[in-house]
């Protein structure tokens, strides 16, 4: 198969898979808002942020490296060694998640959230399992097994809706039942994923005289993300906790719907692009020692960032004109009062997604350390803006704060991307 034909086939599977996931996320909003009150929806959103904290911090020391080093390991004929190292690193992630989970669950009653213990425990389990699913997707994406990733991603998204709707109808309205449905769906997908992962590893190991220390390389590459993801979580979750602090759980629920209809879809579009071109850019960059290859990667990163910003602008215009109609079709009546904020939510999500795409340049240059301080500073600013916005203007203030944060991050990452080579040599 020619290079361009293969790219077309891969692209078609990724697009189909992401369309199915986006469609499922929208249908999911409709289903959940029909059976959950805004307050319940808000509690679910808060619990999911805590589960995300465990996942992002505990597994961030392995996940980025697992994705980045597969092409290099495969090229060297060390797929067995690489897979063993990946399993080892994920094991460390489990240990870290158990420690963090214990501390988190112990702290909830101290902050007056004892009523959320069961819900948060379920979301932590869901997040840990989700990280294993993500790790398998990362390996298969790096191996350019797009069809497998697309099918499993779509299956997980729609199975969640199927089980959630069934549990809510037959067992009653409960946020805990929604998370249980997510876990059941994920378990089915994980079992299927494991069978396909095995096919990527040769049946007979290739003898390597001096195998690479893949565990060390994965850790060294991923280590900056422990700091990056911790502060990213602070920023990404501060909006809901700011509203919970200065407003009500009901406002958290209303805001969560805005995120799912405005922020999440544009993020998924950017994720689609990153999923398609990321492994290709990594292969072209290689070990990032060739200036010509680096220059080509640099050009492509800026092109896809510009396209993302264009899609964001078009999405804002559409939402500005039709936000009321969108909410009538996709959301239960009790959530309609915030539809006018949908365009601004899309704007915040699109600008943020563009910044994440610019970071691909630093990933491809094996220069993840350059992301640490920008993420720490911008994420801290984002959290401050969320709490300030919630305090002074409630839900709209949180969204305007997110826009300001996203613009600042985009500008900083843009500067880093343009100077990626110089920064790598300094590092």
C-alpha positions in Angstrom: 0.0 0.0 0.0 1.4 3.4 -1.0 2.2 6.0 1.7 -0.7 8.3 0.8 -3.2 5.6 0.4 -2.3 4.3 3.8 -2.7 7.8 5.3 -6.1 8.1 3.7 -7.2 4.7 5.1 -5.9 5.6 8.6 -7.5 9.1 8.4 -10.8 7.7 7.4 -10.8 5.3 10.4 -9.8 8.0 12.8 -12.5 10.4 11.5 -15.1 7.7 11.6 -14.1 6.8 15.2 -14.1 10.3 16.4 -17.4 11.2 14.8 -18.9 8.2 16.6 -17.3 9.3 19.9 -18.5 13.0 19.5 -22.0 11.8 18.6 -22.0 9.5 21.6 -20.9 12.3 24.0 -23.8 14.5 22.7 -26.3 11.7 23.1 -24.9 11.0 26.5 -25.7 14.6 27.6 -29.3 14.1 26.5 -29.7 10.8 28.3 -28.1 11.9 31.6 -29.8 15.2 31.8 -33.1 13.5 31.4 -32.6 11.4 34.5 -30.3 13.4 36.7 -31.1 16.8 38.3 -28.6 19.6 37.8 -27.4 19.1 41.4 -26.8 15.4 40.8 -25.1 16.2 37.5 -22.9 18.7 39.4 -21.9 16.1 42.0 -21.0 13.6 39.2 -18.8 16.3 37.5 -17.0 17.1 40.8 -16.3 13.4 41.5 -15.0 12.9 38.0 -12.5 15.7 38.6 -11.1 13.8 41.6 -10.8 10.6 39.7 -9.0 12.5 37.0 -6.5 13.8 39.6 -5.5 10.3 40.5 -5.2 9.2 36.9 -3.2 12.2 35.7 -0.7 12.3 38.6 -0.3 8.6 39.2 0.1 7.6 35.5 1.7 10.7 34.0 5.2 9.2 34.8 4.6 6.5 32.1 1.9 7.3 29.6 3.7 10.0 27.5 6.8 7.9 27.2 4.8 4.7 26.3 3.4 6.6 23.3 6.6 8.3 22.2 9.0 5.3 22.4 7.0 2.6 20.6 8.2 3.6 17.1 11.8 3.8 18.3 11.5 0.4 20.0 9.9 -1.2 17.0 12.5 0.2 14.7 15.2 -1.3 16.9 13.5 -4.7 17.1 13.0 -4.4 20.8 9.2 -4.6 21.0 9.3 -7.3 23.7 11.6 -5.3 26.0 9.5 -2.1 25.4 6.3 -3.9 26.3 7.7 -5.4 29.5 9.0 -1.9 30.4 5.6 -0.4 29.7 3.9 -3.0 31.9 6.4 -2.3 34.7 5.8 1.5 34.5 2.0 1.0 34.6 2.5 -1.1 37.7 4.2 1.8 39.4 1.3 3.9 38.3 -1.1 1.5 40.1 0.9 1.8 43.3 1.0 5.6 43.1 -2.8 5.7 42.5 -3.5 3.5 45.5 -1.5 5.8 47.8 -3.1 9.0 46.3 -6.6 7.4 46.5 -6.1 6.7 50.2 -5.1 10.2 51.0 -7.9 11.6 48.9 -10.6 9.5 50.5 -9.3 10.2 53.9 -9.4 14.0 53.2 -13.0 14.1 51.8 -14.7 14.1 55.3 -12.3 16.7 56.5 -13.6 19.1 53.8 -17.2 18.3 54.4 -17.6 15.9 51.5 -18.2 12.6 53.3 -21.4 12.2 51.2 -19.3 11.8 48.1 -17.1 8.9 49.4 -18.9 6.2 47.4 -19.2 8.2 44.2 -15.5 9.3 44.4 -14.4 5.7 45.1 -16.2 4.5 42.0 -14.7 7.3 39.8 -11.2 6.4 41.0 -11.7 2.8 40.0 -13.0 4.0 36.6 -10.1 6.3 36.1 -7.5 3.6 36.9 -9.1 1.2 34.4 -9.4 4.1 32.0 -5.6 4.7 32.1 -4.9 1.1 31.1 -7.3 1.5 28.2 -5.6 4.8 27.3 -2.1 3.1 27.4 -3.3 0.4 25.0 -4.7 3.0 22.7 -1.5 5.0 22.8 0.6 1.9 21.8 -1.8 1.0 19.0 -1.9 4.6 17.8 1.9 4.7 17.8 1.8 1.4 15.8 -0.7 3.1 13.5 -3.4 0.5 14.2 -6.0 3.2 13.6 -8.9 0.8 12.9 -8.5 -1.0 16.2 -8.4 2.3 18.2 -11.4 3.7 16.4 -13.6 0.7 16.9 -12.8 0.4 20.6 -13.2 4.1 21.2 -16.6 4.2 19.5 -17.7 1.0 21.3 -16.7 2.3 24.7 -18.6 5.6 24.1 -21.8 4.0 23.0 -21.7 1.1 25.5 -21.5 3.7 28.3 -24.8 5.2 27.1 -26.4 1.8 26.8 -25.5 0.7 30.3 -26.1 4.1 31.9 -29.6 4.4 30.3 -30.4 0.8 31.4 -29.2 1.3 35.0 -31.0 4.7 35.4 -34.3 3.3 34.0 -34.3 0.1 36.0 -32.5 0.9 39.2 -33.2 4.6 39.8 -31.7 8.0 39.3 -28.2 8.0 40.8 -24.8 9.4 39.8 -23.2 6.3 41.3 -25.1 4.1 38.8 -23.7 6.2 35.9 -20.1 5.6 37.0 -20.9 1.8 37.5 -22.2 1.8 33.9 -18.9 3.5 32.7 -16.9 0.8 34.5 -18.9 -2.1 33.0 -18.4 -0.6 29.5 -14.7 -0.1 30.0 -14.1 -3.6 31.3 -15.6 -5.1 28.1 -13.4 -2.8 26.0 -10.3 -3.6 28.0 -10.7 -7.3 27.5 -11.0 -6.8 23.7 -8.1 -4.4 23.6 -5.7 -6.8 25.3 -6.2 -9.4 22.6 -5.2 -6.9 19.9 -2.2 -5.6 21.8 -0.6 -9.1 21.8 -0.7 -9.1 18.0 1.7 -6.2 18.0 4.5 -8.2 19.6 6.4 -10.8 17.5 5.9 -14.3 18.7 9.6 -14.9 18.8 11.8 -12.3 20.5 14.5 -10.8 18.4 17.9 -11.2 20.0 19.3 -7.9 21.0 22.9 -7.8 22.1 22.5 -4.7 24.3 18.8 -4.0 24.8 17.9 -0.4 25.6 16.8 0.5 29.1 13.2 1.3 28.1 11.9 1.8 31.6 14.5 4.6 32.3 13.8 6.2 28.9 10.0 6.2 29.4 10.4 7.6 32.9 12.9 10.4 31.8 10.7 11.4 29.0 7.5 11.3 31.1 8.8 12.7 34.4 8.0 16.4 33.4 4.4 15.4 33.0 4.1 14.5 36.7 4.4 18.3 37.3 2.7 19.3 34.2 -0.4 17.1 34.7 -0.7 18.0 38.4 -1.0 21.7 37.6 -3.1 21.0 34.5 -5.5 19.2 36.7 -5.6 22.2 39.1 -6.5 24.4 36.2 -8.9 22.0 34.5 -10.8 21.2 37.7 -10.7 24.6 39.4 -13.7 25.9 37.5 -16.1 23.3 38.9 -14.7 23.5 42.4 -14.8 27.3 42.3 -18.5 27.2 41.4 -19.1 24.7 44.2 -17.3 27.0 46.6 -18.9 30.3 45.6 -22.2 29.2 44.0 -24.1 25.9 44.1 -23.8 22.3 42.9 -26.6 23.1 40.6 -24.4 25.7 38.8 -21.7 23.1 38.6 -24.2 20.8 36.8 -25.2 23.6 34.4 -21.6 24.4 33.7 -20.8 20.7 33.1 -23.4 20.6 30.3 -21.8 23.6 28.7 -18.4 21.9 28.8 -19.8 18.7 27.2 -21.5 20.6 24.4 -19.0 23.3 23.8 -15.5 22.6 25.3 -15.4 18.8 24.8 -16.3 18.5 21.1 -13.7 21.1 20.0 -11.2 19.3 22.2 -12.2 16.0 20.5 -11.6 17.6 17.1 -8.1 18.6 18.2 -7.6 15.1 19.6 -8.6 13.6 16.3 -6.0 15.7 14.6 -3.3 14.8 17.2 -4.2 11.1 17.0 -3.8 11.1 13.2 -0.7 13.3 12.8 1.1 12.8 16.2 2.6 9.3 15.4 3.4 10.5 11.9 5.2 13.5 13.2 7.1 11.4 15.8 8.2 9.0 13.0 9.4 11.9 10.8 11.2 13.6 13.7 12.9 10.3 14.7 15.4 11.1 17.5 15.1 14.8 16.7 18.7 15.1 15.5 18.0 16.0 11.9 17.4 19.8 11.3 15.5 19.2 8.0 13.2 16.7 9.6 12.6 19.0 12.6 11.8 21.9 10.2 9.2 19.8 8.4 7.5 18.8 11.7 7.5 22.4 12.8 5.7 23.5 9.6 3.0 20.8 9.9 2.4 21.6 13.6 1.7 25.3 12.8 -0.6 24.3 9.9 -2.8 22.1 12.0 -2.9 24.7 14.8 -4.2 27.3 12.3 -6.9 24.9 11.1 -8.0 24.3 14.7 -8.4 28.0 15.3 -10.4 28.4 12.1 -12.8 25.5 13.2 -13.1 27.2 16.6 -14.2 30.5 15.0 -16.8 28.8 12.8 -18.1 26.8 15.8 -18.5 30.0 17.8 -20.5 31.7 15.0 -22.8 28.7 14.6 -23.4 28.4 18.4 -24.1 32.2 18.6 -26.8 31.9 16.0 -28.3 28.6 17.1 -27.5 28.1 20.8 -31.2 28.0 21.9 -32.1 25.5 19.3 -29.1 23.3 20.2 -30.1 23.2 23.8 -33.7 22.4 23.0 -32.7 19.4 20.9 -29.8 18.1 23.0 -30.5 19.0 26.7 -33.3 18.6 29.1 -35.4 21.7 29.8 -34.0 22.4 33.3 -30.5 23.1 31.7 -31.7 25.6 29.0 -31.0 28.8 31.0 -27.3 28.8 30.2 -27.5 28.2 26.4 -26.3 31.8 25.6 -22.9 30.9 27.1 -22.3 28.1 24.6 -20.3 30.2 22.0 -17.9 31.4 24.7 -17.4 27.9 26.0 -16.5 26.8 22.5 -14.1 29.7 22.1 -12.3 28.8 25.4 -12.1 25.1 24.4 -10.8 25.8 20.9 -8.0 28.2 21.9 -6.9 25.7 24.6 -6.9 22.8 22.1 -4.8 24.9 19.6 -2.2 25.3 22.4 -2.1 21.6 23.0 -1.4 21.0 19.4 1.5 23.4 19.4 2.9 21.3 22.2 3.3 18.4 19.7 6.4 20.2 18.4 8.1 19.9 21.8 7.0 16.3 22.1 8.5 15.4 18.7 11.8 17.1 19.8 12.0 14.9 22.9 12.0 18.2 24.8 9.1 17.8 27.3 11.0 19.6 30.0 10.4 22.9 28.2 6.7 22.4 28.9 7.0 22.4 32.7 7.2 26.0 33.7 4.7 27.2 31.0 2.2 24.6 32.3 2.8 25.5 36.0 2.5 29.2 35.4 -0.5 29.2 33.0 -2.4 26.5 35.0 -1.9 28.5 38.2 -3.2 31.6 36.4 -6.1 29.5 35.1 -7.1 28.4 38.6 -6.9 31.9 40.0 -9.0 33.2 37.1 -11.6 30.5 37.8 -12.0 31.3 41.4 -12.0 35.1 40.8 -14.5 34.7 38.0 -16.8 32.5 40.2 -16.5 34.9 43.1 -17.3 38.1 41.1 -19.5 36.9 38.3 -20.6 33.3 39.0 -20.8 30.9 36.0 -20.2 33.4 33.2 -17.1 34.7 35.1 -15.6 31.2 35.1 -16.0 30.9 31.3 -14.5 34.3 30.7 -11.6 33.4 32.9 -11.1 30.2 30.9 -10.9 32.2 27.7 -8.2 34.5 29.2 -6.2 31.5 30.4 -6.4 29.8 27.1 -5.2 32.8 25.2 -2.2 33.3 27.5 -1.3 29.6 27.2 -1.6 29.6 23.4 0.8 32.6 23.2 3.4 31.0 25.5 3.3 27.6 23.8 3.5 29.4 20.4 6.7 31.1 21.4 8.1 27.8 22.8 7.3 26.0 19.5 9.1 28.5 17.4 12.2 28.2 19.6 12.0 24.4 20.2 15.4 23.5 18.8 17.3 26.2 20.7 15.6 25.2 23.9 16.5 21.5 23.3 20.1 22.3 22.9 20.1 24.4 26.0 18.4 21.6 27.9 
